[in-house]
Structure formats: C-alpha cells, structure tokens
C-alpha cells in the first residue's frame, strides 16, 4: 500500500493455480532433462569403453558441447552481452547476500566429473545402477543446497516429505546395488556416480545463479551453459594431460557418429536446467531430473544395454523405489 497523493497501490501476486502450473511445467521439463542425462550416460559410457579410457571420452563430450556453445555465442549477440554481464558482476561482486562470486562459476568442474564417471563406470555397472547411485547423491545434497540458499531462489526450508523422499532415495540405491555386494569392484565403482550426484546438485544451483545474473531470459541459460562447459573442458584438459603422461594414448577414435552426440545432449540439459531451476528450485529440478533418468536408464539397460549383464530384480525394484522417492518429495511443491 502507498499513501502518496492519496492513492492506494497493491503488489500483484501470482495466483496459486499459476504457481502450481509453473511447477508442473518445470517438473515435466526436468523429466525431459533427466532422460537426456541417461542417454548421454549411455553414449559416453560406450565411447569410454571404445577408447579404453574414460578421460578422453569425457574430454570429447565436453569439447563438442563447448564448440556448439561457442558457435552460438559467435552468432547471437545477446548471448555475448549476457556473458559480459557475468564477467562484470564477478569483477565487482556485491557485499552480503546476492550477486555472483567467481567460485559460483565453477559448476563445470562438477559436470566434468559426472561425465568422466559416465565414461568410466557405465560400461561396467550399467546405466540403471549408475543412475540410481547418482539419485542418492543428488537427492540428499539437493536438500542441503536448497537449505543453504545456493540456488537463485534463496534458502528453502526442510519439510518432512522432502526428508522422507531423500531417505527413500538412499534405500533405493542400496537395493539397486544389493546384487553387487559379492562383487566389490562393481560396488566401489557405484561410489563414483554417487559423488557425481552430489556435485550435480551443487552445479544446478550455482548454474542457476549464473543464468539469473547473465540475463532473465533464455539467453542467460545459454550463457550459463557456456561458462559451465568452458570451466569443465579446461578441468578435463588438465586431467587428460596427466592421464596421457601416465597411461599413454587411448585407442583410435571410433567411426560411429552417434558416439559424439554426448556433448550436444549436455548442451541441451545444462542450459535447460539453468533456466528451469529459477522456476522450481534445486530440489524439484533434481527430483524431475531423477525421474527422467530412472525411467530412461531402465529402458536403455533393457533394450540397448551398455554392460554385459542382465537387468536384475533388485535394480528394477531400486529404480521404482527411487521414483517413489521423487513423487513423495515433490508433493509439497505441487500443493502450492
């Protein structure tokens, strides 16, 4: 209310139905993002197996994605302006809460780690177990990330259903890897994607901040993707040089064109996630992404498997239990 000149003004607030629709659209978008993550896991896992080394496979994936984004930057002036805004903001950061710090532009390191784990582990443990392990790390960490206010929406409170959802996700990953208990090598490999899920939650939050700082429209999300891929590519390049010194050159590059599409998948889901997180928050974005990953990964392992092993009942049960965790934890947001 404003008493200036006797006029009364009110601040319009979006209706509850509109907010709920935004959350539903955001959740559906996140589901599609998750399906792309599963497809990328299959592609990068096969590329890593073909090259005999997951590090160069991850570097190729990130490098091709970076190339796509650099071309987009060259031909779209508004993306360049958005990137310039990010640079100016981190050069003169605001005091206190808000603004953007240089370390919030390092989400690409987490992305690089996740892509590297895809290339290293998927051909051994399969896409479904890989995905359920990522789920556990992502679901639990998303709670903490939202509570600390890393994302553009600021601090988000814990709720009983969110906590229950995270706990059920942990039970799901234990169930999914239960048949690996007699094979400690495979079990240890499942730890890597779980750590990748931890990094993914942080990455989605800070990429959302970069996107919001860059521009309030879709160009900000593309700019966040450029920053993400540039940082991740540099990190992987350093690791690749060390890998080259200790392990030597990888196998010859494969001739199948589809093995080079992992970077394009990454461009789409990283940029889309940076846009969606501003609408639904880190936790709901993570939930929708997880749901898409789970369904797509199970179908991939059933029909075009990466690992030379059958999909077992514990993996199927763990996948659907993780999906239940997503639904349970998403209920509070869909009620708004």
BALOBA-1460 file (C-alpha; in Angstrom, 3 decimals):
// residues 336
<rec num="1" residu="x" x="0.000" y="0.000" z="0.000"/>
<rec num="2" residu="x" x="1.238" y="3.511" z="-0.850"/>
<rec num="3" residu="x" x="-0.260" y="6.704" z="0.554"/>
<rec num="4" residu="x" x="1.446" y="9.042" z="-1.918"/>
<rec num="5" residu="x" x="-1.140" y="11.537" z="-3.343"/>
<rec num="6" residu="x" x="-3.860" y="9.594" z="-1.591"/>
<rec num="7" residu="x" x="-3.543" y="6.677" z="-3.968"/>
<rec num="8" residu="x" x="-3.559" y="3.088" z="-2.860"/>
<rec num="9" residu="x" x="-1.473" y="0.583" z="-4.795"/>
<rec num="10" residu="x" x="-1.065" y="-3.113" z="-4.264"/>
<rec num="11" residu="x" x="1.599" y="-5.538" z="-5.356"/>
<rec num="12" residu="x" x="0.203" y="-8.234" z="-7.584"/>
<rec num="13" residu="x" x="0.989" y="-11.785" z="-6.568"/>
<rec num="14" residu="x" x="0.680" y="-14.716" z="-8.912"/>
<rec num="15" residu="x" x="-2.382" y="-16.898" z="-8.218"/>
<rec num="16" residu="x" x="-1.852" y="-20.285" z="-6.612"/>
<rec num="17" residu="x" x="-3.081" y="-22.085" z="-9.741"/>
<rec num="18" residu="x" x="-0.499" y="-20.262" z="-11.886"/>
<rec num="19" residu="x" x="2.287" y="-21.145" z="-9.462"/>
<rec num="20" residu="x" x="1.202" y="-24.778" z="-9.447"/>
<rec num="21" residu="x" x="1.129" y="-24.820" z="-13.259"/>
<rec num="22" residu="x" x="4.655" y="-23.403" z="-13.354"/>
<rec num="23" residu="x" x="5.824" y="-26.154" z="-11.024"/>
<rec num="24" residu="x" x="4.143" y="-28.840" z="-13.138"/>
<rec num="25" residu="x" x="5.674" y="-27.463" z="-16.358"/>
<rec num="26" residu="x" x="9.037" y="-27.201" z="-14.620"/>
<rec num="27" residu="x" x="8.774" y="-30.769" z="-13.348"/>
<rec num="28" residu="x" x="7.893" y="-32.074" z="-16.837"/>
<rec num="29" residu="x" x="10.826" y="-30.128" z="-18.308"/>
<rec num="30" residu="x" x="13.107" y="-31.547" z="-15.644"/>
<rec num="31" residu="x" x="11.857" y="-35.047" z="-16.544"/>
<rec num="32" residu="x" x="12.982" y="-34.476" z="-20.149"/>
<rec num="33" residu="x" x="16.344" y="-33.195" z="-18.920"/>
<rec num="34" residu="x" x="16.793" y="-36.383" z="-16.917"/>
<rec num="35" residu="x" x="16.054" y="-38.562" z="-19.937"/>
<rec num="36" residu="x" x="18.795" y="-36.738" z="-21.848"/>
<rec num="37" residu="x" x="21.213" y="-37.341" z="-18.966"/>
<rec num="38" residu="x" x="20.527" y="-41.088" z="-19.214"/>
<rec num="39" residu="x" x="21.042" y="-41.032" z="-22.990"/>
<rec num="40" residu="x" x="24.296" y="-39.131" z="-22.520"/>
<rec num="41" residu="x" x="25.420" y="-41.704" z="-19.951"/>
<rec num="42" residu="x" x="24.881" y="-44.486" z="-22.483"/>
<rec num="43" residu="x" x="26.749" y="-42.598" z="-25.234"/>
<rec num="44" residu="x" x="29.707" y="-41.554" z="-23.078"/>
<rec num="45" residu="x" x="29.924" y="-44.992" z="-21.468"/>
<rec num="46" residu="x" x="30.227" y="-46.626" z="-24.868"/>
<rec num="47" residu="x" x="32.735" y="-44.010" z="-26.062"/>
<rec num="48" residu="x" x="34.874" y="-44.584" z="-22.956"/>
<rec num="49" residu="x" x="34.772" y="-48.368" z="-23.474"/>
<rec num="50" residu="x" x="35.711" y="-47.986" z="-27.161"/>
<rec num="51" residu="x" x="38.639" y="-45.674" z="-26.391"/>
<rec num="52" residu="x" x="39.719" y="-47.814" z="-23.443"/>
<rec num="53" residu="x" x="39.893" y="-44.681" z="-21.260"/>
<rec num="54" residu="x" x="37.083" y="-42.623" z="-19.745"/>
<rec num="55" residu="x" x="39.038" y="-39.358" z="-19.504"/>
<rec num="56" residu="x" x="39.469" y="-38.682" z="-23.252"/>
<rec num="57" residu="x" x="35.847" y="-39.744" z="-23.775"/>
<rec num="58" residu="x" x="34.731" y="-37.111" z="-21.257"/>
<rec num="59" residu="x" x="37.017" y="-34.537" z="-22.893"/>
<rec num="60" residu="x" x="35.491" y="-35.242" z="-26.329"/>
<rec num="61" residu="x" x="31.982" y="-34.917" z="-24.883"/>
<rec num="62" residu="x" x="32.704" y="-31.604" z="-23.189"/>
<rec num="63" residu="x" x="34.753" y="-30.327" z="-26.116"/>
<rec num="64" residu="x" x="31.979" y="-30.954" z="-28.650"/>
<rec num="65" residu="x" x="29.446" y="-29.291" z="-26.347"/>
<rec num="66" residu="x" x="31.723" y="-26.294" z="-25.878"/>
<rec num="67" residu="x" x="32.152" y="-25.973" z="-29.641"/>
<rec num="68" residu="x" x="28.368" y="-25.853" z="-30.139"/>
<rec num="69" residu="x" x="28.025" y="-23.151" z="-27.487"/>
<rec num="70" residu="x" x="30.924" y="-21.069" z="-28.830"/>
<rec num="71" residu="x" x="29.321" y="-21.067" z="-32.275"/>
<rec num="72" residu="x" x="26.048" y="-19.953" z="-30.662"/>
<rec num="73" residu="x" x="27.902" y="-17.196" z="-28.821"/>
<rec num="74" residu="x" x="29.537" y="-16.000" z="-32.035"/>
<rec num="75" residu="x" x="26.247" y="-15.683" z="-33.937"/>
<rec num="76" residu="x" x="23.916" y="-14.469" z="-31.144"/>
<rec num="77" residu="x" x="24.845" y="-11.011" z="-29.761"/>
<rec num="78" residu="x" x="22.539" y="-11.328" z="-26.741"/>
<rec num="79" residu="x" x="24.490" y="-14.349" z="-25.501"/>
<rec num="80" residu="x" x="27.693" y="-12.307" z="-25.728"/>
<rec num="81" residu="x" x="26.059" y="-9.481" z="-23.773"/>
<rec num="82" residu="x" x="24.886" y="-11.956" z="-21.136"/>
<rec num="83" residu="x" x="28.426" y="-13.320" z="-20.773"/>
<rec num="84" residu="x" x="29.772" y="-9.781" z="-20.461"/>
<rec num="85" residu="x" x="27.273" y="-9.139" z="-17.667"/>
<rec num="86" residu="x" x="28.561" y="-12.212" z="-15.808"/>
<rec num="87" residu="x" x="32.158" y="-11.018" z="-16.188"/>
<rec num="88" residu="x" x="31.333" y="-7.527" z="-14.900"/>
<rec num="89" residu="x" x="29.422" y="-8.958" z="-11.956"/>
<rec num="90" residu="x" x="32.185" y="-11.263" z="-10.734"/>
<rec num="91" residu="x" x="34.739" y="-8.470" z="-11.298"/>
<rec num="92" residu="x" x="32.845" y="-6.233" z="-8.857"/>
<rec num="93" residu="x" x="30.832" y="-8.538" z="-6.545"/>
<rec num="94" residu="x" x="28.127" y="-7.205" z="-4.243"/>
<rec num="95" residu="x" x="28.601" y="-7.258" z="-0.495"/>
<rec num="96" residu="x" x="26.439" y="-9.584" z="1.571"/>
<rec num="97" residu="x" x="23.832" y="-11.981" z="0.181"/>
<rec num="98" residu="x" x="23.172" y="-11.729" z="-3.540"/>
<rec num="99" residu="x" x="25.308" y="-11.018" z="-6.573"/>
<rec num="100" residu="x" x="27.688" y="-13.560" z="-8.019"/>
<rec num="101" residu="x" x="31.114" y="-14.725" z="-6.843"/>
<rec num="102" residu="x" x="33.829" y="-16.193" z="-9.038"/>
<rec num="103" residu="x" x="33.581" y="-19.609" z="-7.360"/>
<rec num="104" residu="x" x="29.895" y="-19.801" z="-8.342"/>
<rec num="105" residu="x" x="31.080" y="-20.060" z="-11.967"/>
<rec num="106" residu="x" x="32.907" y="-23.346" z="-11.297"/>
<rec num="107" residu="x" x="29.910" y="-25.657" z="-11.696"/>
<rec num="108" residu="x" x="31.528" y="-27.085" z="-14.815"/>
<rec num="109" residu="x" x="34.017" y="-28.955" z="-12.636"/>
<rec num="110" residu="x" x="31.161" y="-30.987" z="-11.159"/>
<rec num="111" residu="x" x="29.786" y="-31.548" z="-14.658"/>
<rec num="112" residu="x" x="33.187" y="-32.702" z="-15.880"/>
<rec num="113" residu="x" x="33.412" y="-35.176" z="-13.000"/>
<rec num="114" residu="x" x="29.959" y="-36.598" z="-13.745"/>
<rec num="115" residu="x" x="30.756" y="-37.030" z="-17.443"/>
<rec num="116" residu="x" x="34.061" y="-38.704" z="-16.560"/>
<rec num="117" residu="x" x="32.264" y="-41.150" z="-14.232"/>
<rec num="118" residu="x" x="29.819" y="-41.948" z="-17.053"/>
<rec num="119" residu="x" x="32.712" y="-42.839" z="-19.325"/>
<rec num="120" residu="x" x="34.472" y="-44.904" z="-16.634"/>
<rec num="121" residu="x" x="31.645" y="-46.801" z="-14.927"/>
<rec num="122" residu="x" x="28.615" y="-47.256" z="-17.205"/>
<rec num="123" residu="x" x="30.184" y="-49.997" z="-19.330"/>
<rec num="124" residu="x" x="30.793" y="-51.990" z="-16.117"/>
<rec num="125" residu="x" x="27.785" y="-51.360" z="-13.849"/>
<rec num="126" residu="x" x="25.159" y="-50.368" z="-16.443"/>
<rec num="127" residu="x" x="23.093" y="-47.210" z="-16.890"/>
<rec num="128" residu="x" x="20.425" y="-48.150" z="-14.309"/>
<rec num="129" residu="x" x="22.802" y="-48.730" z="-11.369"/>
<rec num="130" residu="x" x="24.786" y="-45.644" z="-12.416"/>
<rec num="131" residu="x" x="21.610" y="-43.556" z="-12.377"/>
<rec num="132" residu="x" x="20.308" y="-44.835" z="-9.039"/>
<rec num="133" residu="x" x="23.699" y="-44.051" z="-7.473"/>
<rec num="134" residu="x" x="23.535" y="-40.514" z="-8.898"/>
<rec num="135" residu="x" x="19.998" y="-40.254" z="-7.483"/>
<rec num="136" residu="x" x="21.159" y="-40.899" z="-3.924"/>
<rec num="137" residu="x" x="23.879" y="-38.267" z="-4.049"/>
<rec num="138" residu="x" x="21.696" y="-35.725" z="-5.804"/>
<rec num="139" residu="x" x="18.534" y="-36.153" z="-3.710"/>
<rec num="140" residu="x" x="20.274" y="-35.810" z="-0.343"/>
<rec num="141" residu="x" x="22.588" y="-32.988" z="-1.407"/>
<rec num="142" residu="x" x="19.754" y="-31.025" z="-3.048"/>
<rec num="143" residu="x" x="18.119" y="-30.739" z="0.378"/>
<rec num="144" residu="x" x="21.264" y="-29.217" z="1.860"/>
<rec num="145" residu="x" x="21.941" y="-26.983" z="-1.155"/>
<rec num="146" residu="x" x="18.399" y="-25.586" z="-1.080"/>
<rec num="147" residu="x" x="18.568" y="-25.061" z="2.688"/>
<rec num="148" residu="x" x="21.847" y="-23.140" z="2.398"/>
<rec num="149" residu="x" x="20.440" y="-20.969" z="-0.378"/>
<rec num="150" residu="x" x="22.990" y="-21.809" z="-3.069"/>
<rec num="151" residu="x" x="20.311" y="-21.617" z="-5.778"/>
<rec num="152" residu="x" x="18.750" y="-18.474" z="-7.274"/>
<rec num="153" residu="x" x="15.538" y="-18.954" z="-5.254"/>
<rec num="154" residu="x" x="17.416" y="-18.424" z="-1.957"/>
<rec num="155" residu="x" x="17.193" y="-20.598" z="1.185"/>
<rec num="156" residu="x" x="14.452" y="-23.268" z="1.142"/>
<rec num="157" residu="x" x="13.243" y="-24.929" z="4.367"/>
<rec num="158" residu="x" x="13.348" y="-28.640" z="5.113"/>
<rec num="159" residu="x" x="9.959" y="-30.361" z="5.086"/>
<rec num="160" residu="x" x="9.082" y="-33.838" z="6.411"/>
<rec num="161" residu="x" x="8.162" y="-35.143" z="2.943"/>
<rec num="162" residu="x" x="11.399" y="-33.853" z="1.430"/>
<rec num="163" residu="x" x="13.425" y="-35.600" z="4.113"/>
<rec num="164" residu="x" x="11.410" y="-38.817" z="3.683"/>
<rec num="165" residu="x" x="11.966" y="-38.645" z="-0.075"/>
<rec num="166" residu="x" x="15.717" y="-38.292" z="0.385"/>
<rec num="167" residu="x" x="15.838" y="-41.237" z="2.806"/>
<rec num="168" residu="x" x="13.786" y="-43.422" z="0.430"/>
<rec num="169" residu="x" x="16.222" y="-42.499" z="-2.374"/>
<rec num="170" residu="x" x="19.112" y="-43.763" z="-0.231"/>
<rec num="171" residu="x" x="17.257" y="-47.022" z="0.439"/>
<rec num="172" residu="x" x="16.655" y="-47.325" z="-3.301"/>
<rec num="173" residu="x" x="20.347" y="-47.138" z="-4.155"/>
<rec num="174" residu="x" x="21.186" y="-49.763" z="-1.524"/>
<rec num="175" residu="x" x="18.541" y="-52.038" z="-3.019"/>
<rec num="176" residu="x" x="19.715" y="-51.426" z="-6.583"/>
<rec num="177" residu="x" x="23.346" y="-52.355" z="-5.804"/>
<rec num="178" residu="x" x="22.488" y="-55.214" z="-3.425"/>
<rec num="179" residu="x" x="23.304" y="-57.833" z="-6.045"/>
<rec num="180" residu="x" x="26.744" y="-56.223" z="-6.425"/>
<rec num="181" residu="x" x="27.698" y="-56.920" z="-2.798"/>
<rec num="182" residu="x" x="29.539" y="-60.082" z="-3.823"/>
<rec num="183" residu="x" x="31.457" y="-58.054" z="-6.452"/>
<rec num="184" residu="x" x="33.290" y="-55.307" z="-4.535"/>
<rec num="185" residu="x" x="34.811" y="-53.803" z="-7.679"/>
<rec num="186" residu="x" x="31.398" y="-53.009" z="-9.128"/>
<rec num="187" residu="x" x="30.213" y="-51.726" z="-5.745"/>
<rec num="188" residu="x" x="33.177" y="-49.364" z="-5.460"/>
<rec num="189" residu="x" x="32.524" y="-48.068" z="-8.964"/>
<rec num="190" residu="x" x="28.978" y="-47.139" z="-7.857"/>
<rec num="191" residu="x" x="30.518" y="-44.693" z="-5.355"/>
<rec num="192" residu="x" x="31.777" y="-42.515" z="-8.229"/>
<rec num="193" residu="x" x="28.345" y="-41.691" z="-9.694"/>
<rec num="194" residu="x" x="27.037" y="-41.112" z="-6.155"/>
<rec num="195" residu="x" x="29.716" y="-38.432" z="-5.739"/>
<rec num="196" residu="x" x="28.764" y="-37.187" z="-9.194"/>
<rec num="197" residu="x" x="25.192" y="-36.753" z="-7.941"/>
<rec num="198" residu="x" x="26.477" y="-34.663" z="-5.022"/>
<rec num="199" residu="x" x="28.274" y="-32.410" z="-7.485"/>
<rec num="200" residu="x" x="25.248" y="-32.235" z="-9.787"/>
<rec num="201" residu="x" x="23.067" y="-30.738" z="-7.042"/>
<rec num="202" residu="x" x="25.636" y="-28.008" z="-6.377"/>
<rec num="203" residu="x" x="26.177" y="-27.481" z="-10.113"/>
<rec num="204" residu="x" x="22.472" y="-26.955" z="-10.824"/>
<rec num="205" residu="x" x="22.208" y="-24.417" z="-8.014"/>
<rec num="206" residu="x" x="25.163" y="-22.242" z="-8.963"/>
<rec num="207" residu="x" x="24.476" y="-22.525" z="-12.708"/>
<rec num="208" residu="x" x="21.031" y="-21.146" z="-11.945"/>
<rec num="209" residu="x" x="22.656" y="-18.176" z="-10.229"/>
<rec num="210" residu="x" x="24.918" y="-17.597" z="-13.222"/>
<rec num="211" residu="x" x="21.911" y="-17.721" z="-15.568"/>
<rec num="212" residu="x" x="19.915" y="-15.266" z="-13.456"/>
<rec num="213" residu="x" x="22.860" y="-12.882" z="-13.295"/>
<rec num="214" residu="x" x="23.550" y="-13.125" z="-17.030"/>
<rec num="215" residu="x" x="20.020" y="-12.383" z="-18.252"/>
<rec num="216" residu="x" x="16.429" y="-13.036" z="-17.092"/>
<rec num="217" residu="x" x="15.555" y="-14.761" z="-20.367"/>
<rec num="218" residu="x" x="16.715" y="-17.892" z="-22.195"/>
<rec num="219" residu="x" x="19.954" y="-16.205" z="-23.259"/>
<rec num="220" residu="x" x="21.053" y="-16.213" z="-19.631"/>
<rec num="221" residu="x" x="20.666" y="-20.004" z="-19.539"/>
<rec num="222" residu="x" x="22.788" y="-20.348" z="-22.688"/>
<rec num="223" residu="x" x="25.432" y="-18.060" z="-21.170"/>
<rec num="224" residu="x" x="25.460" y="-20.244" z="-18.051"/>
<rec num="225" residu="x" x="25.990" y="-23.245" z="-20.331"/>
<rec num="226" residu="x" x="28.973" y="-21.554" z="-21.972"/>
<rec num="227" residu="x" x="30.576" y="-20.857" z="-18.592"/>
<rec num="228" residu="x" x="29.840" y="-24.405" z="-17.418"/>
<rec num="229" residu="x" x="31.335" y="-26.089" z="-20.481"/>
<rec num="230" residu="x" x="34.364" y="-23.813" z="-20.625"/>
<rec num="231" residu="x" x="35.287" y="-24.495" z="-16.994"/>
<rec num="232" residu="x" x="34.606" y="-28.233" z="-17.350"/>
<rec num="233" residu="x" x="36.628" y="-28.501" z="-20.553"/>
<rec num="234" residu="x" x="39.650" y="-26.787" z="-19.003"/>
<rec num="235" residu="x" x="39.436" y="-29.065" z="-15.940"/>
<rec num="236" residu="x" x="39.225" y="-32.188" z="-18.129"/>
<rec num="237" residu="x" x="42.066" y="-30.980" z="-20.337"/>
<rec num="238" residu="x" x="44.361" y="-30.759" z="-17.297"/>
<rec num="239" residu="x" x="43.312" y="-34.253" z="-16.184"/>
<rec num="240" residu="x" x="43.773" y="-35.592" z="-19.728"/>
<rec num="241" residu="x" x="47.347" y="-34.291" z="-19.925"/>
<rec num="242" residu="x" x="48.166" y="-36.128" z="-16.689"/>
<rec num="243" residu="x" x="46.335" y="-39.230" z="-17.937"/>
<rec num="244" residu="x" x="48.315" y="-39.085" z="-21.176"/>
<rec num="245" residu="x" x="51.592" y="-38.972" z="-19.267"/>
<rec num="246" residu="x" x="50.775" y="-41.959" z="-17.041"/>
<rec num="247" residu="x" x="48.594" y="-44.182" z="-19.273"/>
<rec num="248" residu="x" x="49.626" y="-43.232" z="-22.776"/>
<rec num="249" residu="x" x="47.414" y="-42.554" z="-25.778"/>
<rec num="250" residu="x" x="43.881" y="-44.024" z="-25.938"/>
<rec num="251" residu="x" x="42.605" y="-46.308" z="-28.699"/>
<rec num="252" residu="x" x="41.750" y="-44.953" z="-32.139"/>
<rec num="253" residu="x" x="38.680" y="-42.756" z="-32.410"/>
<rec num="254" residu="x" x="35.540" y="-44.732" z="-33.339"/>
<rec num="255" residu="x" x="33.759" y="-44.178" z="-36.635"/>
<rec num="256" residu="x" x="30.183" y="-44.311" z="-35.309"/>
<rec num="257" residu="x" x="28.765" y="-40.735" z="-35.420"/>
<rec num="258" residu="x" x="26.314" y="-41.312" z="-32.528"/>
<rec num="259" residu="x" x="29.189" y="-41.707" z="-30.091"/>
<rec num="260" residu="x" x="29.942" y="-37.987" z="-30.473"/>
<rec num="261" residu="x" x="26.461" y="-36.752" z="-29.531"/>
<rec num="262" residu="x" x="27.100" y="-36.691" z="-25.769"/>
<rec num="263" residu="x" x="28.208" y="-33.065" z="-25.892"/>
<rec num="264" residu="x" x="25.033" y="-31.977" z="-27.706"/>
<rec num="265" residu="x" x="22.926" y="-33.728" z="-25.043"/>
<rec num="266" residu="x" x="24.922" y="-31.902" z="-22.382"/>
<rec num="267" residu="x" x="24.371" y="-28.503" z="-24.008"/>
<rec num="268" residu="x" x="20.621" y="-29.022" z="-24.003"/>
<rec num="269" residu="x" x="20.209" y="-30.271" z="-20.452"/>
<rec num="270" residu="x" x="22.730" y="-27.917" z="-18.812"/>
<rec num="271" residu="x" x="21.179" y="-24.826" z="-20.423"/>
<rec num="272" residu="x" x="17.631" y="-26.072" z="-19.798"/>
<rec num="273" residu="x" x="18.415" y="-26.855" z="-16.153"/>
<rec num="274" residu="x" x="19.837" y="-23.365" z="-15.641"/>
<rec num="275" residu="x" x="16.501" y="-21.948" z="-16.857"/>
<rec num="276" residu="x" x="14.183" y="-24.365" z="-15.021"/>
<rec num="277" residu="x" x="15.943" y="-24.079" z="-11.626"/>
<rec num="278" residu="x" x="14.872" y="-20.425" z="-11.416"/>
<rec num="279" residu="x" x="11.228" y="-21.517" z="-11.547"/>
<rec num="280" residu="x" x="11.106" y="-24.645" z="-9.391"/>
<rec num="281" residu="x" x="14.257" y="-24.563" z="-7.248"/>
<rec num="282" residu="x" x="17.134" y="-27.009" z="-6.943"/>
<rec num="283" residu="x" x="15.254" y="-29.766" z="-5.142"/>
<rec num="284" residu="x" x="12.272" y="-30.045" z="-7.516"/>
<rec num="285" residu="x" x="14.584" y="-29.756" z="-10.534"/>
<rec num="286" residu="x" x="16.632" y="-32.584" z="-9.073"/>
<rec num="287" residu="x" x="13.513" y="-34.683" z="-8.483"/>
<rec num="288" residu="x" x="12.207" y="-34.300" z="-12.017"/>
<rec num="289" residu="x" x="15.637" y="-34.934" z="-13.486"/>
<rec num="290" residu="x" x="15.998" y="-38.041" z="-11.356"/>
<rec num="291" residu="x" x="12.612" y="-39.376" z="-12.500"/>
<rec num="292" residu="x" x="13.553" y="-38.950" z="-16.155"/>
<rec num="293" residu="x" x="16.927" y="-40.572" z="-15.611"/>
<rec num="294" residu="x" x="15.426" y="-43.559" z="-13.813"/>
<rec num="295" residu="x" x="12.809" y="-44.394" z="-16.425"/>
<rec num="296" residu="x" x="15.109" y="-43.817" z="-19.400"/>
<rec num="297" residu="x" x="18.046" y="-45.698" z="-17.851"/>
<rec num="298" residu="x" x="15.917" y="-48.758" z="-17.130"/>
<rec num="299" residu="x" x="14.686" y="-48.874" z="-20.738"/>
<rec num="300" residu="x" x="18.232" y="-48.364" z="-22.021"/>
<rec num="301" residu="x" x="19.566" y="-51.263" z="-19.949"/>
<rec num="302" residu="x" x="16.676" y="-53.468" z="-21.044"/>
<rec num="303" residu="x" x="16.878" y="-52.797" z="-24.786"/>
<rec num="304" residu="x" x="20.342" y="-51.326" z="-25.598"/>
<rec num="305" residu="x" x="22.492" y="-52.290" z="-22.584"/>
<rec num="306" residu="x" x="25.989" y="-50.919" z="-22.089"/>
<rec num="307" residu="x" x="27.120" y="-53.528" z="-19.560"/>
<rec num="308" residu="x" x="27.244" y="-57.235" z="-20.427"/>
<rec num="309" residu="x" x="24.801" y="-58.284" z="-17.716"/>
<rec num="310" residu="x" x="21.059" y="-58.775" z="-17.352"/>
<rec num="311" residu="x" x="18.860" y="-56.266" z="-15.554"/>
<rec num="312" residu="x" x="18.127" y="-57.892" z="-12.203"/>
<rec num="313" residu="x" x="15.053" y="-57.635" z="-9.977"/>
<rec num="314" residu="x" x="16.905" y="-55.542" z="-7.310"/>
<rec num="315" residu="x" x="17.860" y="-52.987" z="-9.979"/>
<rec num="316" residu="x" x="14.259" y="-52.735" z="-11.198"/>
<rec num="317" residu="x" x="12.929" y="-52.517" z="-7.634"/>
<rec num="318" residu="x" x="15.529" y="-49.907" z="-6.693"/>
<rec num="319" residu="x" x="14.659" y="-47.858" z="-9.759"/>
<rec num="320" residu="x" x="10.952" y="-47.766" z="-8.974"/>
<rec num="321" residu="x" x="11.602" y="-47.110" z="-5.275"/>
<rec num="322" residu="x" x="13.710" y="-44.107" z="-6.258"/>
<rec num="323" residu="x" x="10.824" y="-42.955" z="-8.445"/>
<rec num="324" residu="x" x="8.534" y="-43.214" z="-5.407"/>
<rec num="325" residu="x" x="11.013" y="-41.010" z="-3.524"/>
<rec num="326" residu="x" x="10.694" y="-38.400" z="-6.258"/>
<rec num="327" residu="x" x="6.889" y="-38.367" z="-6.061"/>
<rec num="328" residu="x" x="6.846" y="-38.203" z="-2.247"/>
<rec num="329" residu="x" x="9.301" y="-35.339" z="-2.068"/>
<rec num="330" residu="x" x="7.595" y="-33.373" z="-4.879"/>
<rec num="331" residu="x" x="4.165" y="-33.313" z="-3.195"/>
<rec num="332" residu="x" x="4.725" y="-30.102" z="-1.126"/>
<rec num="333" residu="x" x="5.680" y="-28.091" z="-4.235"/>
<rec num="334" residu="x" x="2.734" y="-29.323" z="-6.286"/>
<rec num="335" residu="x" x="0.312" y="-28.355" z="-3.498"/>
<rec num="336" residu="x" x="1.334" y="-24.683" z="-3.655"/>
